Amino acid sequence: MRNFFRVAASMVVVMLMISLISFVSNDYALAGIYILIILADMAVSKKRSDTIALVFGFFAMVMFEYLFVTTGVETFTRQSLLGVMPIWLPILWAYGFVSIKRAAEIIEKARSKPGFSVLYE
């Protein structure tokens, strides 16, 4: 059960960040809020290689979102980054990478124990 709550806690921050989108209309302010949330979270619970996941996630998602948007399949009404997407989007994705990495580490650690159960250990 402890593992379930640890995985859920890593997702709560992402859900909070997503919920702010409809309340903060200024892309730069939202990007700043996201950066503050990430810095606070990293100060409290930084895990091994979180920074690498964050930086990789940011640059990978700028590139992938840019390529995806230029296909015309997806469009954004908020286009403050490269004229195609909101500036906060790769920051949100980058933190999503960190959250997924942390969840995977929790699951992997639990798997190595006898009687493996992700949700109930």
All heavy atoms as an XYZ file, in Angstrom:
961
protein
N       0.824     -1.194      0.000
C       0.000      0.000      0.000
C       0.866      1.254      0.000
O       0.514      2.248     -0.604
C      -0.928     -0.039      1.224
C      -2.003      1.000      1.141
S      -3.053      0.722     -0.281
C      -4.621      0.953      0.406
N       2.018      1.162      0.682
C       2.920      2.313      0.734
C       3.401      2.690     -0.670
O       3.498      3.867     -1.009
C       4.101      1.998      1.641
C       4.974      3.212      1.917
C       6.138      2.862      2.807
N       7.200      2.405      1.924
C       8.039      1.451      2.196
N       7.964      0.798      3.334
N       8.984      1.110      1.352
N       3.686      1.683     -1.499
C       4.124      1.950     -2.867
C       3.048      2.657     -3.677
O       3.341      3.540     -4.476
C       4.545      0.663     -3.567
C       5.834      0.122     -3.009
O       6.690      0.878     -2.559
N       5.980     -1.186     -3.013
N       1.810      2.256     -3.469
C       0.702      2.905     -4.171
C       0.670      4.400     -3.860
O       0.552      5.228     -4.755
C      -0.632      2.265     -3.780
C      -1.817      3.012     -4.311
C      -2.206      2.868     -5.632
C      -2.531      3.886     -3.502
C      -3.286      3.568     -6.138
C      -3.611      4.590     -3.995
C      -3.993      4.427     -5.319
N       0.807      4.741     -2.593
C       0.775      6.144     -2.205
C       1.991      6.909     -2.699
O       1.901      8.085     -3.053
C       0.612      6.297     -0.692
C      -0.767      5.942     -0.223
C      -0.962      4.850      0.615
C      -1.870      6.664     -0.638
C      -2.236      4.512      1.036
C      -3.148      6.327     -0.226
C      -3.337      5.246      0.618
N       3.130      6.256     -2.765
C       4.330      6.916     -3.286
C       4.187      7.207     -4.772
O       4.556      8.281     -5.247
C       5.566      6.056     -3.002
C       5.904      6.017     -1.515
C       7.074      5.119     -1.202
N       8.279      5.604     -1.863
C       9.279      4.816     -2.240
N       9.222      3.517     -2.021
N      10.339      5.319     -2.821
N       3.637      6.262     -5.541
C       3.399      6.485     -6.969
C       2.342      7.572     -7.150
O       2.488      8.481     -7.978
C       2.989      5.178     -7.684
C       2.519      5.452     -9.097
C       4.154      4.191     -7.688
N       1.275      7.510     -6.381
C       0.215      8.519     -6.471
C       0.743      9.913     -6.145
O       0.383     10.892     -6.802
C      -0.945      8.152     -5.544
N       1.614     10.010     -5.158
C       2.175     11.309     -4.782
C       2.975     11.908     -5.925
O       2.949     13.125     -6.130
C       3.047     11.165     -3.539
N       3.664     11.074     -6.680
C       4.431     11.605     -7.804
C       3.518     12.128     -8.909
O       3.906     12.994     -9.677
C       5.403     10.555     -8.350
O       4.749      9.597     -9.128
N       2.302     11.612     -8.974
C       1.340     12.074     -9.989
C       0.552     13.300     -9.543
O       0.064     14.060    -10.375
C       0.391     10.939    -10.358
C       1.086      9.793    -11.047
S      -0.038      8.512    -11.633
C      -0.823      7.990    -10.126
N       0.418     13.499     -8.250
C      -0.377     14.615     -7.731
C       0.184     15.957     -8.199
O      -0.563     16.858     -8.572
C      -0.471     14.560     -6.189
C      -0.988     15.854     -5.609
C      -1.346     13.401     -5.769
N       1.488     16.082     -8.216
C       2.104     17.340     -8.636
C       1.758     17.629    -10.101
O       1.412     18.752    -10.457
C       3.636     17.319     -8.424
C       4.272     18.596     -8.925
C       3.956     17.117     -6.950
N       1.824     16.617    -10.955
C       1.479     16.792    -12.369
C       0.008     17.185    -12.503
O      -0.339     18.080    -13.284
C       1.790     15.523    -13.191
C       1.305     15.660    -14.623
C       3.279     15.221    -13.153
N      -0.864     16.548    -11.735
C      -2.290     16.893    -11.787
C      -2.523     18.331    -11.328
O      -3.345     19.050    -11.907
C      -3.111     15.895    -10.975
C      -3.085     14.520    -11.591
S      -4.081     13.206    -10.828
C      -4.195     13.598     -9.144
N      -1.800     18.772    -10.314
C      -1.891     20.158     -9.861
C      -1.458     21.099    -10.975
O      -2.131     22.091    -11.255
C      -1.019     20.371     -8.621
C      -0.771     21.824     -8.216
C      -2.051     22.445     -7.673
C       0.348     21.923     -7.205
N      -0.354     20.791    -11.610
C       0.147     21.637    -12.687
C      -0.858     21.720    -13.839
O      -1.108     22.799    -14.371
C       1.502     21.124    -13.170
C       2.600     21.279    -12.125
S       4.127     20.387    -12.511
C       4.844     21.486    -13.728
N      -1.439     20.607    -14.209
C      -2.436     20.597    -15.282
C      -3.661     21.415    -14.887
O      -4.208     22.159    -15.700
C      -2.823     19.151    -15.653
C      -1.637     18.453    -16.325
C      -4.052     19.119    -16.554
C      -1.812     16.959    -16.505
N      -4.081     21.312    -13.639
C      -5.273     22.045    -13.195
C      -5.074     23.556    -13.232
O      -6.042     24.309    -13.346
C      -5.696     21.591    -11.797
O      -4.753     22.024    -10.840
N      -3.835     24.021    -13.161
C      -3.566     25.462    -13.194
C      -3.752     26.077    -14.578
O      -3.915     27.290    -14.702
C      -2.137     25.739    -12.711
C      -1.862     25.507    -11.238
C      -0.369     25.656    -10.955
C      -2.670     26.465    -10.382
N      -3.733     25.272    -15.623
C      -3.799     25.784    -16.996
C      -5.028     26.657    -17.218
O      -4.935     27.728    -17.815
C      -3.750     24.633    -18.022
C      -2.403     23.927    -17.946
C      -4.007     25.142    -19.439
C      -2.331     22.615    -18.702
N      -6.168     26.225    -16.745
C      -7.397     26.993    -16.996
C      -7.516     28.232    -16.105
O      -8.312     29.116    -16.388
C      -8.628     26.105    -16.825
O      -8.659     25.570    -15.521
N      -6.707     28.305    -15.056
C      -6.783     29.454    -14.146
C      -5.753     30.545    -14.445
O      -5.938     31.691    -14.053
C      -6.615     29.000    -12.689
C      -7.713     28.094    -12.227
C      -7.463     26.742    -12.030
C      -8.988     28.579    -12.003
C      -8.473     25.896    -11.602
C     -10.006     27.739    -11.587
C      -9.751     26.394    -11.388
N      -4.661     30.189    -15.096
C      -3.601     31.160    -15.381
C      -3.529     31.347    -16.899
O      -3.089     30.456    -17.627
C      -2.238     30.673    -14.834
C      -1.151     31.703    -15.112
C      -2.332     30.384    -13.340
N      -3.968     32.501    -17.374
C      -4.034     32.719    -18.823
C      -2.728     33.229    -19.420
O      -2.527     33.149    -20.623
C      -5.170     33.689    -19.160
O      -4.962     34.922    -18.505
N      -1.842     33.753    -18.599
C      -0.556     34.248    -19.097
C       0.437     33.092    -19.147
O       0.790     32.509    -18.112
C      -0.042     35.377    -18.187
C       1.250     35.967    -18.677
O       2.224     35.263    -18.898
N       1.254     37.280    -18.839
N       0.889     32.769    -20.352
C       1.790     31.626    -20.532
C       3.094     31.773    -19.756
O       3.615     30.792    -19.212
C       2.115     31.428    -22.016
C       0.945     30.865    -22.798
O      -0.041     30.430    -22.173
O       1.036     30.839    -24.035
N       3.636     32.978    -19.724
C       4.902     33.194    -19.034
C       4.737     33.072    -17.519
O       5.610     32.522    -16.842
C       5.502     34.548    -19.421
C       5.804     34.604    -20.903
C       4.932     35.227    -21.788
C       6.948     33.982    -21.412
C       5.196     35.247    -23.149
C       7.212     34.003    -22.768
C       6.337     34.639    -23.638
O       6.597     34.646    -24.983
N       3.618     33.561    -17.005
C       3.346     33.415    -15.569
C       3.172     31.939    -15.215
O       3.699     31.467    -14.198
C       2.099     34.209    -15.185
N       2.451     31.216    -16.063
C       2.246     29.788    -15.813
C       3.578     29.035    -15.880
O       3.847     28.171    -15.034
C       1.247     29.205    -16.806
C       0.808     27.767    -16.573
C       0.206     27.587    -15.184
C      -0.186     27.333    -17.636
N       4.428     29.380    -16.842
C       5.748     28.754    -16.929
C       6.546     29.038    -15.654
O       7.205     28.142    -15.117
C       6.501     29.262    -18.153
N       6.469     30.261    -15.161
C       7.161     30.611    -13.919
C       6.633     29.832    -12.734
O       7.410     29.359    -11.891
N       5.318     29.681    -12.659
C       4.707     28.905    -11.571
C       5.175     27.448    -11.657
O       5.524     26.833    -10.647
C       3.165     29.007    -11.623
C       2.722     30.427    -11.281
C       2.517     27.979    -10.696
C       1.257     30.707    -11.590
N       5.189     26.906    -12.872
C       5.653     25.526    -13.056
C       7.096     25.376    -12.589
O       7.445     24.395    -11.928
C       5.545     25.112    -14.522
C       4.168     24.728    -14.991
C       3.064     24.795    -14.138
C       3.961     24.299    -16.282
C       1.803     24.437    -14.583
C       2.712     23.927    -16.738
C       1.630     23.998    -15.887
O       0.392     23.637    -16.321
N       7.944     26.324    -12.946
C       9.347     26.257    -12.551
C       9.474     26.297    -11.032
O      10.245     25.539    -10.441
C      10.160     27.376    -13.233
C      10.281     27.076    -14.736
C      11.540     27.534    -12.590
C      10.797     28.232    -15.573
N       8.678     27.153    -10.384
C       8.712     27.223     -8.920
C       8.250     25.910     -8.285
O       8.844     25.438     -7.313
C       7.862     28.386     -8.412
C       8.403     29.783     -8.719
C       7.389     30.848     -8.282
C       9.742     29.999     -8.038
N       7.194     25.317     -8.838
C       6.701     24.030     -8.333
C       7.780     22.958     -8.480
O       8.042     22.181     -7.558
C       5.398     23.608     -9.053
C       4.243     24.529     -8.643
C       5.057     22.144     -8.766
C       2.977     24.345     -9.466
N       8.421     22.921     -9.641
C       9.460     21.915     -9.887
C      10.640     22.121     -8.951
O      11.145     21.159     -8.353
C       9.901     21.955    -11.365
C       8.766     21.460    -12.262
C      11.165     21.121    -11.576
C       8.974     21.724    -13.740
N      11.082     23.373     -8.786
C      12.201     23.649     -7.884
C      11.865     23.258     -6.446
O      12.696     22.672     -5.746
C      12.603     25.121     -7.953
C      13.283     25.565     -9.251
C      13.485     27.080     -9.249
C      14.592     24.839     -9.455
N      10.641     23.561     -6.012
C      10.225     23.189     -4.657
C      10.199     21.674     -4.496
O      10.688     21.134     -3.500
C       8.859     23.787     -4.346
N       9.647     20.983     -5.479
C       9.588     19.524     -5.405
C      10.982     18.918     -5.412
O      11.268     17.991     -4.651
C       8.764     18.961     -6.560
C       8.708     17.450     -6.504
O       8.097     16.920     -5.564
O       9.312     16.808     -7.387
N      11.850     19.439     -6.262
C      13.211     18.902     -6.329
C      13.976     19.181     -5.030
O      14.799     18.364     -4.624
C      13.970     19.513     -7.507
C      13.368     19.152     -8.849
S      13.706     17.488     -9.337
C      14.511     17.769    -10.874
N      13.687     20.298     -4.384
C      14.351     20.610     -3.113
C      13.904     19.649     -2.017
O      14.688     19.269     -1.155
C      14.057     22.049     -2.701
N      12.641     19.233     -2.076
C      12.090     18.357     -1.044
C      12.400     16.890     -1.315
O      12.756     16.153     -0.400
C      10.554     18.561     -0.934
C       9.923     17.527     -0.035
C      10.248     19.960     -0.447
N      12.263     16.464     -2.552
C      12.369     15.025     -2.813
C      13.153     14.692     -4.077
O      12.724     13.867     -4.867
C      10.974     14.418     -2.904
O      10.258     15.000     -3.969
N      14.288     15.320     -4.264
C      15.092     15.030     -5.449
C      15.669     13.623     -5.354
O      16.257     13.243     -4.357
C      16.222     16.043     -5.603
C      17.027     15.826     -6.860
C      18.081     16.882     -7.027
C      18.873     16.602     -8.288
N      20.009     17.499     -8.414
N      15.466     12.885     -6.401
C      15.988     11.530     -6.508
C      17.162     11.510     -7.486
O      17.351     12.438     -8.260
C      14.901     10.585     -7.027
C      13.614     10.592     -6.228
C      13.750      9.824     -4.948
C      12.445      9.625     -4.252
N      11.912     10.743     -3.544
N      17.888     10.422     -7.452
C      19.023     10.244     -8.356
C      18.587     10.441     -9.814
O      17.586      9.897    -10.253
C      19.578      8.839     -8.153
C      20.794      8.518     -8.968
C      21.212      7.071     -8.817
N      20.207      6.234     -9.472
C      19.694      5.147     -8.935
N      20.061      4.758     -7.751
N      18.801      4.431     -9.575
N      19.296     11.221    -10.523
C      19.114     11.508    -11.956
C      17.800     12.209    -12.320
O      17.411     12.205    -13.489
C      19.316     10.251    -12.800
O      18.288      9.307    -12.614
N      17.111     12.834    -11.363
C      15.918     13.624    -11.687
C      16.251     14.775    -12.631
O      15.484     15.076    -13.543
C      15.275     14.202    -10.420
C      14.419     13.193     -9.683
O      14.187     12.090    -10.208
O      13.963     13.530     -8.574
N      17.389     15.415    -12.407
C      17.761     16.558    -13.236
C      17.983     16.136    -14.682
O      17.560     16.832    -15.608
C      19.027     17.240    -12.678
O      18.781     17.602    -11.320
C      19.375     18.480    -13.474
N      18.590     14.980    -14.869
C      18.805     14.474    -16.228
C      17.465     14.211    -16.907
O      17.262     14.578    -18.066
C      19.674     13.197    -16.207
C      21.080     13.536    -15.726
C      19.708     12.523    -17.580
C      21.933     12.332    -15.411
N      16.538     13.593    -16.210
C      15.212     13.321    -16.767
C      14.490     14.619    -17.093
O      13.832     14.732    -18.134
C      14.385     12.479    -15.794
N      14.619     15.617    -16.225
C      13.965     16.908    -16.433
C      14.512     17.603    -17.680
O      13.743     18.043    -18.541
C      14.157     17.789    -15.203
C      13.403     19.110    -15.186
C      11.921     18.859    -14.980
C      13.946     20.012    -14.095
N      15.814     17.679    -17.791
C      16.438     18.361    -18.938
C      16.152     17.592    -20.232
O      15.780     18.189    -21.253
C      17.955     18.541    -18.706
C      18.655     19.040    -19.964
C      18.193     19.496    -17.543
N      16.310     16.271    -20.184
C      16.009     15.465    -21.368
C      14.547     15.637    -21.781
O      14.246     15.837    -22.959
C      16.315     13.983    -21.122
C      15.883     13.107    -22.268
C      16.656     13.012    -23.408
C      14.685     12.402    -22.201
C      16.247     12.221    -24.477
C      14.269     11.608    -23.257
C      15.050     11.515    -24.401
N      13.648     15.548    -20.808
C      12.221     15.698    -21.096
C      11.904     17.040    -21.720
O      11.115     17.132    -22.654
N      12.527     18.097    -21.224
C      12.265     19.437    -21.766
C      12.679     19.520    -23.233
O      11.873     19.882    -24.096
C      12.999     20.504    -20.948
C      12.791     21.880    -21.500
C      11.637     22.589    -21.205
C      13.736     22.458    -22.333
C      11.432     23.852    -21.726
C      13.541     23.725    -22.856
C      12.385     24.424    -22.554
N      13.923     19.171    -23.519
C      14.405     19.321    -24.889
C      13.761     18.320    -25.850
O      13.447     18.664    -26.997
C      15.933     19.235    -24.943
C      16.586     20.464    -24.380
C      17.233     20.419    -23.165
C      16.512     21.681    -25.046
C      17.824     21.558    -22.641
C      17.084     22.831    -24.529
C      17.748     22.766    -23.325
N      13.535     17.109    -25.385
C      12.870     16.121    -26.232
C      11.457     16.573    -26.576
O      11.029     16.477    -27.735
C      12.842     14.756    -25.539
N      10.747     17.108    -25.594
C       9.360     17.493    -25.858
C       9.245     18.771    -26.680
O       8.289     18.929    -27.435
C       8.576     17.595    -24.557
C       8.369     16.232    -23.899
S       7.946     14.856    -25.029
C       6.399     15.401    -25.687
N      10.202     19.683    -26.558
C      10.198     20.839    -27.463
C      10.288     20.332    -28.896
O       9.508     20.736    -29.769
C      11.351     21.824    -27.155
C      11.530     22.826    -28.282
C      11.101     22.559    -25.847
N      11.234     19.428    -29.129
C      11.430     18.907    -30.475
C      10.217     18.093    -30.950
O       9.695     18.328    -32.043
C      12.680     18.021    -30.512
C      12.985     17.469    -31.887
S      14.464     16.449    -31.916
C      13.969     15.074    -30.897
N       9.748     17.162    -30.128
C       8.649     16.301    -30.557
C       7.344     17.067    -30.727
O       6.603     16.845    -31.685
C       8.466     15.121    -29.598
C       9.611     14.154    -29.620
C      10.113     13.632    -28.443
C      10.200     13.753    -30.810
C      11.170     12.741    -28.453
C      11.262     12.867    -30.837
C      11.747     12.355    -29.643
N       7.041     17.968    -29.792
C       5.820     18.764    -29.932
C       5.904     19.659    -31.164
O       4.922     19.818    -31.886
C       5.572     19.627    -28.688
C       4.971     18.878    -27.530
C       3.502     18.493    -27.722
O       2.814     19.004    -28.635
O       3.038     17.660    -26.946
N       7.068     20.246    -31.402
C       7.230     21.103    -32.576
C       6.978     20.295    -33.847
O       6.230     20.719    -34.727
C       8.623     21.730    -32.608
C       8.805     22.659    -33.779
C       8.314     23.963    -33.731
C       9.454     22.240    -34.940
C       8.456     24.817    -34.814
C       9.597     23.084    -36.019
C       9.106     24.374    -35.955
O       9.239     25.217    -37.027
N       7.591     19.114    -33.947
C       7.377     18.267    -35.122
C       5.918     17.840    -35.247
O       5.348     17.844    -36.346
C       8.283     17.033    -35.061
C       9.777     17.293    -35.231
C      10.572     16.026    -34.954
C      10.079     17.824    -36.620
N       5.311     17.501    -34.124
C       3.909     17.065    -34.132
C       2.989     18.190    -34.581
O       2.107     17.987    -35.416
C       3.527     16.560    -32.741
C       2.214     15.847    -32.703
C       2.022     14.665    -33.402
C       1.158     16.341    -31.958
C       0.809     13.997    -33.359
C      -0.051     15.686    -31.915
C      -0.229     14.502    -32.627
N       3.210     19.388    -34.060
C       2.359     20.526    -34.401
C       2.544     20.925    -35.867
O       1.581     21.292    -36.541
C       2.626     21.719    -33.456
C       1.950     22.976    -33.944
C       2.148     21.386    -32.047
N       3.769     20.851    -36.374
C       3.994     21.236    -37.770
C       3.351     20.279    -38.760
O       3.191     20.629    -39.931
C       5.503     21.371    -38.089
O       6.157     20.142    -37.808
C       6.131     22.505    -37.311
N       2.942     19.102    -38.316
C       2.213     18.193    -39.206
C       0.777     18.664    -39.412
O       0.104     18.216    -40.327
C       2.166     16.760    -38.645
O       1.412     16.747    -37.433
C       3.550     16.189    -38.436
N       0.310     19.557    -38.540
C      -1.050     20.057    -38.643
C      -2.064     19.213    -37.901
O      -3.244     19.538    -37.869
N      -1.638     18.127    -37.293
C      -2.545     17.242    -36.567
C      -3.031     17.904    -35.280
O      -4.166     17.721    -34.872
C      -1.851     15.896    -36.258
C      -2.707     15.015    -35.365
C      -1.509     15.179    -37.548
N      -2.142     18.666    -34.667
C      -2.470     19.317    -33.400
C      -2.148     20.801    -33.529
O      -1.151     21.174    -34.136
C      -1.627     18.687    -32.283
C      -1.862     19.258    -30.923
C      -0.981     18.597    -29.879
O       0.236     18.516    -30.064
O      -1.548     18.160    -28.861
N      -3.003     21.638    -32.955
C      -2.736     23.080    -32.932
C      -3.030     23.607    -31.542
O      -3.822     23.031    -30.792
C      -3.610     23.842    -33.947
O      -4.981     23.614    -33.639
C      -3.320     23.409    -35.373
N      -2.377     24.707    -31.209
C      -2.582     25.347    -29.919
C      -3.043     26.777    -30.142
O      -2.538     27.455    -31.036
C      -1.287     25.365    -29.093
C      -0.827     24.013    -28.652
C       0.172     23.348    -29.332
C      -1.402     23.401    -27.547
C       0.594     22.100    -28.924
C      -0.983     22.151    -27.127
C       0.019     21.500    -27.823
N      -3.976     27.226    -29.332
C      -4.373     28.632    -29.397
C      -3.370     29.501    -28.660
O      -3.264     30.690    -28.932
C      -5.783     28.844    -28.799
O      -5.789     28.346    -27.464
C      -6.824     28.125    -29.624
N      -2.653     28.915    -27.743
C      -1.604     29.620    -27.006
C      -0.270     29.230    -27.643
O       0.151     28.091    -27.549
C      -1.666     29.237    -25.531
C      -2.976     29.702    -24.882
C      -3.284     29.013    -23.587
N      -2.534     29.566    -22.460
C      -2.871     29.346    -21.187
N      -3.929     28.600    -20.898
N      -2.152     29.863    -20.227
N       0.384     30.191    -28.302
C       1.563     29.879    -29.109
C       2.760     30.751    -28.733
O       3.381     31.388    -29.579
C       1.234     30.058    -30.586
C       0.093     29.181    -31.038
C      -0.327     29.459    -32.460
O      -0.114     30.532    -32.987
N      -0.935     28.477    -33.081
N       3.131     30.752    -27.477
C       4.204     31.618    -26.994
C       5.605     31.041    -27.176
O       6.595     31.733    -26.961
C       3.965     31.957    -25.522
O       3.758     30.787    -24.765
N       5.737     29.789    -27.586
C       7.047     29.179    -27.816
C       7.153     28.766    -29.281
O       6.350     27.957    -29.762
C       7.258     27.959    -26.911
C       8.595     27.231    -27.067
C       9.761     28.151    -26.675
C       8.630     25.980    -26.226
N       8.100     29.328    -29.982
C       8.350     29.039    -31.393
C       7.135     29.312    -32.276
O       7.047     28.811    -33.399
C       8.810     27.589    -31.572
C      10.016     27.142    -30.753
C      10.249     25.645    -30.923
C      11.253     27.928    -31.144
N       6.174     30.047    -31.751
C       4.972     30.379    -32.510
C       4.038     29.216    -32.748
O       3.122     29.309    -33.569
N       4.244     28.105    -32.040
C       3.400     26.932    -32.278
C       2.803     26.297    -31.031
O       1.844     25.543    -31.129
C       4.160     25.835    -33.067
C       4.536     26.301    -34.455
C       5.380     25.362    -32.317
N       3.389     26.568    -29.860
C       2.907     25.914    -28.646
C       3.108     26.842    -27.455
O       3.905     27.775    -27.523
C       3.654     24.595    -28.412
C       5.098     24.756    -27.998
S       5.998     23.208    -27.878
C       6.763     23.175    -29.488
N       2.402     26.604    -26.371
C       2.616     27.420    -25.169
C       3.976     27.117    -24.536
O       4.429     25.966    -24.540
C       1.468     27.020    -24.246
C       0.937     25.741    -24.776
C       1.323     25.642    -26.208
N       4.606     28.126    -24.010
C       5.946     27.980    -23.437
C       5.968     27.041    -22.230
O       6.970     26.406    -21.938
C       6.554     29.355    -23.092
C       8.055     29.220    -22.870
C       5.823     30.006    -21.923
C       8.806     30.520    -22.907
N       4.841     26.924    -21.551
C       4.789     26.073    -20.362
C       4.674     24.583    -20.705
O       4.948     23.725    -19.872
C       3.629     26.473    -19.447
C       2.316     26.632    -20.158
C       1.759     27.809    -20.581
C       1.410     25.589    -20.543
N       0.558     27.553    -21.211
C       0.320     26.207    -21.197
C       1.406     24.214    -20.398
C      -0.753     25.487    -21.702
C       0.337     23.488    -20.899
C      -0.729     24.134    -21.538
N       4.286     24.252    -21.926
C       4.023     22.854    -22.272
C       5.253     21.949    -22.131
O       5.169     20.901    -21.474
C       3.434     22.746    -23.681
C       3.015     21.346    -24.111
C       1.903     20.812    -23.210
C       2.555     21.359    -25.561
N       6.415     22.314    -22.688
C       7.569     21.437    -22.485
C       8.022     21.373    -21.023
O       8.602     20.362    -20.600
C       8.670     22.050    -23.355
C       8.035     23.107    -24.163
C       6.698     23.405    -23.599
N       7.750     22.411    -20.254
C       8.090     22.377    -18.829
C       7.208     21.349    -18.125
O       7.690     20.553    -17.311
C       7.946     23.783    -18.195
C       8.895     24.773    -18.881
C       8.193     23.731    -16.689
C       8.646     26.221    -18.523
N       5.928     21.351    -18.458
C       5.006     20.358    -17.891
C       5.413     18.950    -18.310
O       5.478     18.034    -17.480
C       3.580     20.663    -18.345
C       2.499     19.675    -17.947
C       2.371     19.572    -16.440
C       1.171     20.081    -18.569
N       5.715     18.765    -19.584
C       6.159     17.462    -20.069
C       7.439     17.032    -19.382
O       7.613     15.853    -19.046
C       6.377     17.502    -21.584
C       5.189     17.178    -22.401
C       4.485     18.043    -23.204
C       4.546     15.914    -22.536
N       3.451     17.377    -23.817
C       3.470     16.067    -23.428
C       4.781     14.666    -21.989
C       2.636     15.017    -23.788
C       3.947     13.613    -22.329
C       2.889     13.794    -23.226
N       8.373     17.969    -19.205
C       9.654     17.647    -18.568
C       9.421     17.109    -17.163
O      10.018     16.109    -16.761
C      10.553     18.882    -18.535
N       8.533     17.769    -16.415
C       8.249     17.267    -15.074
C       7.514     15.930    -15.137
O       7.694     15.070    -14.279
C       7.463     18.276    -14.237
C       7.370     17.780    -12.828
C       8.477     17.856    -11.991
C       6.230     17.147    -12.363
C       8.437     17.329    -10.716
C       6.180     16.623    -11.084
C       7.281     16.721    -10.275
O       7.249     16.185     -9.016
N       6.708     15.742    -16.180
C       6.061     14.450    -16.387
C       7.087     13.334    -16.537
O       6.907     12.238    -16.019
N       8.188     13.620    -17.239
C       9.274     12.653    -17.358
C       9.815     12.292    -15.980
O      10.059     11.119    -15.687
C      10.419     13.234    -18.210
C      10.280     12.996    -19.685
C       9.221     13.515    -20.400
C      11.231     12.259    -20.365
C       9.106     13.316    -21.764
C      11.127     12.040    -21.729
C      10.058     12.572    -22.435
N      10.020     13.292    -15.134
C      10.539     13.052    -13.783
C       9.555     12.193    -12.994
O       9.938     11.233    -12.320
C      10.811     14.380    -13.045
C      11.183     14.137    -11.587
C      11.912     15.167    -13.749
N       8.289     12.520    -13.079
C       7.258     11.785    -12.350
C       7.201     10.319    -12.799
O       7.122      9.406    -11.967
C       5.904     12.460    -12.565
O       4.896     11.800    -11.857
N       7.260     10.099    -14.098
C       7.238      8.732    -14.625
C       8.495      7.975    -14.187
O       8.428      6.803    -13.803
C       7.108      8.747    -16.161
C       5.720      9.258    -16.552
C       7.380      7.365    -16.749
C       5.581      9.618    -18.014
N       9.651      8.640    -14.218
C      10.901      8.013    -13.795
C      10.815      7.591    -12.333
O      11.189      6.482    -11.960
C      12.082      8.972    -13.995
C      13.427      8.371    -13.611
C      14.521      9.404    -13.547
C      14.582     10.177    -12.288
N      14.893      9.472    -11.061
N      10.288      8.479    -11.501
C      10.161      8.163    -10.074
C       9.220      6.990     -9.850
O       9.501      6.105     -9.045
C       9.663      9.384     -9.303
C      10.699     10.471     -9.172
C      10.116     11.668     -8.458
N      11.101     12.724     -8.276
C      10.804     13.901     -7.750
N       9.577     14.180     -7.348
N      11.753     14.821     -7.616
N       8.098      6.978    -10.557
C       7.144      5.878    -10.415
C       7.780      4.562    -10.857
O       7.625      3.533    -10.194
C       5.878      6.165    -11.217
N       8.515      4.601    -11.963
C       9.184      3.386    -12.450
C      10.216      2.885    -11.437
O      10.351      1.677    -11.240
C       9.845      3.660    -13.800
N      10.932      3.793    -10.793
C      11.913      3.388     -9.778
C      11.234      2.738     -8.573
O      11.747      1.764     -8.028
C      12.742      4.591     -9.332
C      13.738      5.048    -10.369
C      14.434      6.351    -10.005
O      14.011      7.031     -9.039
O      15.402      6.692    -10.693
N      10.089      3.268     -8.170
C       9.349      2.685     -7.049
C       8.894      1.269     -7.405
O       9.046      0.330     -6.619
C       8.138      3.573     -6.671
C       8.620      4.901     -6.080
C       7.204      2.846     -5.704
C       7.545      5.971     -5.996
N       8.374      1.119     -8.607
C       7.900     -0.190     -9.055
C       9.063     -1.170     -9.174
O       8.974     -2.315     -8.733
C       7.125     -0.062    -10.383
C       5.822      0.716    -10.139
C       6.853     -1.430    -11.004
C       5.140      1.181    -11.405
N      10.161     -0.718     -9.746
C      11.333     -1.587     -9.905
C      11.883     -2.044     -8.552
O      12.226     -3.206     -8.371
C      12.427     -0.877    -10.708
C      13.606     -1.749    -11.034
C      13.252     -2.960    -11.887
O      12.326     -2.874    -12.713
O      13.904     -4.005    -11.713
N      11.938     -1.127     -7.610
C      12.423     -1.482     -6.265
C      11.484     -2.499     -5.614
O      11.929     -3.457     -4.985
C      12.532     -0.226     -5.408
C      13.143     -0.473     -4.050
C      13.315      0.817     -3.273
C      13.869      0.548     -1.895
N      13.972      1.755     -1.094
N      10.185     -2.292     -5.779
C       9.213     -3.220     -5.198
C       9.311     -4.592     -5.858
O       9.166     -5.616     -5.194
C       7.802     -2.658     -5.342
N       9.576     -4.612     -7.155
C       9.690     -5.890     -7.884
C      10.835     -6.736     -7.370
O      10.786     -7.961     -7.466
C       9.906     -5.637     -9.371
C       8.661     -5.302    -10.118
C       8.912     -5.192    -11.599
N       9.469     -6.446    -12.084
C      10.232     -6.545    -13.162
N      10.560     -5.493    -13.848
N      10.685     -7.708    -13.549
N      11.862     -6.114     -6.845
C      13.034     -6.871     -6.401
C      12.826     -7.533     -5.043
O      13.651     -8.322     -4.603
C      14.255     -5.947     -6.344
O      14.090     -4.978     -5.324
N      11.709     -7.231     -4.386
C      11.434     -7.823     -3.077
C      10.593     -9.089     -3.230
O       9.763     -9.185     -4.127
C      10.673     -6.825     -2.194
C      11.488     -5.602     -1.830
C      10.690     -4.672     -0.962
C      11.510     -3.449     -0.602
N      10.734     -2.524      0.226
N      10.765    -10.044     -2.330
C       9.916    -11.245     -2.368
C       8.456    -10.861     -2.139
O       8.152     -9.949     -1.401
C      10.443    -12.087     -1.202
C      11.735    -11.478     -0.781
C      11.750    -10.072     -1.271
N       7.563    -11.569     -2.799
C       6.144    -11.290     -2.638
C       5.745     -9.991     -3.298
O       4.908     -9.247     -2.797
N       6.346     -9.671     -4.435
C       6.133     -8.422     -5.143
C       4.653     -8.085     -5.317
O       3.872     -8.875     -5.774
C       6.806     -8.491     -6.509
C       6.348     -7.440     -7.476
C       6.660     -6.124     -7.253
C       5.611     -7.781     -8.595
C       6.258     -5.147     -8.150
C       5.199     -6.812     -9.490
C       5.528     -5.496     -9.258
N       4.306     -6.879     -4.912
C       2.996     -6.304     -5.176
C       3.167     -4.782     -5.157
O       3.438     -4.207     -4.115
C       1.993     -6.729     -4.109
O       0.788     -5.992     -4.294
N       3.004     -4.161     -6.296
C       3.210     -2.720     -6.392
C       2.213     -1.969     -5.531
O       2.553     -1.024     -4.840
C       3.078     -2.250     -7.861
C       3.099     -0.730     -7.943
C       4.187     -2.835     -8.692
N       0.983     -2.403     -5.550
C      -0.059     -1.637     -4.867
C      -0.156     -1.913     -3.379
O      -0.610     -1.064     -2.638
C      -1.414     -1.912     -5.530
C      -1.517     -1.515     -6.992
C      -2.903     -1.844     -7.510
C      -1.223     -0.041     -7.184
N       0.269     -3.067     -2.945
C      -0.027     -3.424     -1.560
C       1.197     -3.570     -0.649
O       1.060     -3.983      0.464
C      -0.866     -4.697     -1.530
C      -2.153     -4.501     -2.259
C      -2.376     -5.103     -3.480
C      -3.121     -3.638     -1.757
C      -3.554     -4.901     -4.176
C      -4.296     -3.419     -2.461
C      -4.511     -4.058     -3.658
O      -5.659     -3.825     -4.334
N       2.378     -3.251     -1.136
C       3.554     -3.321     -0.265
C       3.739     -2.029      0.470
O       3.480     -0.980      0.021
C       4.792     -3.642     -1.076
C       4.953     -5.120     -1.213
C       6.288     -5.470     -1.822
O       7.269     -4.734     -1.640
O       6.324     -6.492     -2.478
